[in-house]
Amino acid sequence: MVSIQTNMQWDAIALAKYNKMLNLIPIFHRGIARDVVNIKAEQNAQERHSVQVEEVDIVKAFTSEVPKAFYSLMVRLMHDAGFDYKKYL
């Protein structure tokens, strides 16, 4: 399992899906994805004036920060991890 360092509280279900997705990402991209998405997801939550990171924040972080060349892989992995990503796009 990939461990994440956070500055905010994360919704437990969203965090479990996020960890599952991180473990599906190829290892050579995993650390970069984790670092970038952690920061952006927390920024997204703060912009919503939320006290915790939720699924919407994670999905929007992935879609805004992952390079377009990896978009189809990202969508497939979000689906495999259980994210309802279509709701937030």
C-alpha positions as CSV (number, residue, x, y, z in Angstrom):
1,M,0.0,0.0,0.0
2,V,1.1,3.5,-0.8
3,S,1.3,5.8,2.2
4,I,0.3,9.5,1.8
5,Q,1.3,12.5,3.8
6,T,-1.6,14.9,4.3
7,N,-2.3,18.3,5.8
8,M,-6.1,17.8,6.0
9,Q,-8.4,15.1,7.0
10,W,-9.6,12.9,4.1
11,D,-12.9,11.1,3.8
12,A,-12.2,7.5,4.7
13,I,-14.0,6.0,1.7
14,A,-12.5,8.5,-0.8
15,L,-9.0,7.8,0.7
16,A,-9.5,4.0,0.3
17,K,-10.4,4.5,-3.3
18,Y,-7.4,6.8,-3.8
19,N,-5.0,4.3,-2.2
20,K,-6.4,1.6,-4.4
21,M,-5.9,3.8,-7.5
22,L,-2.4,4.7,-6.5
23,N,-1.5,1.0,-6.2
24,L,-2.8,0.5,-9.8
25,I,-0.7,3.3,-11.3
26,P,2.6,2.0,-12.8
27,I,5.3,2.2,-10.2
28,F,7.5,4.7,-12.1
29,H,4.6,7.2,-12.1
30,R,3.1,6.4,-8.7
31,G,5.2,8.7,-6.5
32,I,4.8,11.7,-8.8
33,A,1.1,11.2,-9.1
34,R,0.7,10.8,-5.3
35,D,2.7,14.0,-4.6
36,V,0.9,16.1,-7.2
37,V,-2.6,14.8,-6.5
38,N,-2.2,15.1,-2.7
39,I,-1.5,18.8,-3.0
40,K,-4.1,19.5,-5.6
41,A,-6.9,17.5,-3.9
42,E,-6.3,19.4,-0.6
43,Q,-6.3,22.7,-2.6
44,N,-9.6,21.7,-4.2
45,A,-11.1,20.9,-0.8
46,Q,-10.0,24.3,0.6
47,E,-11.5,26.1,-2.4
48,R,-14.8,24.3,-1.6
49,H,-14.4,25.5,2.0
50,S,-14.5,21.9,3.2
51,V,-12.8,20.5,6.3
52,Q,-11.9,17.3,4.5
53,V,-10.8,16.0,1.1
54,E,-13.6,14.2,-0.6
55,E,-14.0,12.1,-3.8
56,V,-14.8,15.2,-5.9
57,D,-11.5,16.8,-4.9
58,I,-9.4,13.7,-5.8
59,V,-11.1,13.2,-9.2
60,K,-10.7,16.9,-10.1
61,A,-7.0,16.7,-9.0
62,F,-6.3,13.7,-11.2
63,T,-8.1,15.3,-14.2
64,S,-6.4,18.6,-13.9
65,E,-2.9,17.4,-13.0
66,V,-2.3,14.2,-15.0
67,P,-0.8,14.8,-18.4
68,K,-3.3,14.3,-21.3
69,A,-1.2,11.5,-22.7
70,F,-2.2,9.4,-19.7
71,Y,-5.9,10.5,-19.7
72,S,-7.4,7.2,-20.9
73,L,-5.3,5.2,-18.4
74,M,-6.3,7.5,-15.6
75,V,-10.0,7.1,-16.5
76,R,-9.7,3.3,-16.6
77,L,-7.9,3.3,-13.2
78,M,-10.5,5.6,-11.6
79,H,-13.2,3.3,-12.8
80,D,-11.2,0.2,-11.4
81,A,-10.7,2.0,-8.1
82,G,-14.4,2.7,-7.8
83,F,-14.5,6.5,-8.4
84,D,-17.7,7.9,-9.8
85,Y,-15.6,10.2,-12.0
86,K,-18.3,10.9,-14.6
87,K,-20.3,12.8,-12.0
88,Y,-17.5,15.3,-11.5
89,L,-16.3,15.8,-15.1
